[in-house]
């Protein structure tokens, strides 16, 4: 079994690549480096997809065709959309939708033309294992990986794991008006980002099980631009590395 691990930003996989380095090799395809090797006893291909739906879809297709992956996990950050979510919370997707897909009046809004569906479901075994690893990491390791000063600064009092819908689109949602419109259109959606639903569609079309995990960096409104690079470097990178390490270790046990 070969697992593809994908992220949109380098900081989200830096530590995984460092762990993988001994014995790994790199194949360059379509301006992307695919790192092939072992991680915690698993055959893995780790790759930086870059940002956006096209980049994510192209990377996913290459993983399937060139590396014959059996399953895929996408890790990254997102903006919280639903009320009651906080910075530092984790959303594991059960379904994904492209919030900027609108081929109406030919097709209903959000429906993918010729597929007859607007959402794609993640694989329950992967989803549940990822959610468990996230809960365990928050409970047992997060406090040592993210210093209390940072948690206080980012108001991360008691981060939680949520399982629910994630929406993707080729725009960085960063205003209260955009958030309000998305909440009205997709009231069940928990978080918004820029890649997951494209990965989900490609995996659906090829029958590859997948899961998507997102660390909430903001509330996708007028505060979404506030020191995002620092949050990515000092908080989200530890989330991705720690949770995926735990996910791989627990699956091997």
Steps between C-alpha positions, in 0.01 A plus 500: 500500500639838399371818661519838329547792737426839348517861621465839335777677691853384571487556877226238528729216389852624587540280808355196325751540217783522754387173661467338159839615368708189581446259212242713321527608138347786310323492164422831331182512291314808381710744708437302819733281705351170613689358799476121498597290799402373844335688785444320829482163326276611212579538131428867431524762230513850644452800273441874507202564274509880525191716540167470321267242352684449169833445675341255743319308226811474282705373794236245597477367144878456486501316832241259365646446155875509563524369854188282519409621847232301681376785719563869559507745790501878452617720787496876532334808643155647451276781610220419739157564351247367750421680823669360809832402342828642626855551384692178564199277455527216248243411236510154346279492192218253463384665177646766273338747260633756251341824616596682177349241264196653334395372156141616544254508335636197315568320827406573861739726689795308652425186293798368302382485137450147366573339837156577643626582849617800695682334791760227530534286811832412659578138583361422849796285615753769403280781630443332835866404545608855420244648741614264777865587441410870515308460827781297656764750388306795639449323830850362546755693291375839390594676824865403458513586130323837510628709795247651738604851399402430142176334600413804711590739220282312250224447759526122466345415834366150434538389136251237381455261209192537282383265225286657230481664161786700351455739206771579244538777247761696310482802724639592840187575702590801710198720563195483721280551195643196324463294816136600534423409139666159537319429825170576331579288195664208681367504857643157586859595410754528782809634323614651173828446313638474144583138411313222678192464279715479188697217656172339600359514146809344343513228766129431447545464126788255543359312800782596737411535871598838645477721807551873556613665824511875560635709788299819545723807474225761507128558462522572124385858553671836527760354740603224258811686384647551847853353512402186312863407416592505868202284596595258227859480616452497877170317543356325194826331404510328841138391463558341158819323599384378839158379390624323187782336694245374749263395222773292334626351824155398622412340166816292516432378855 
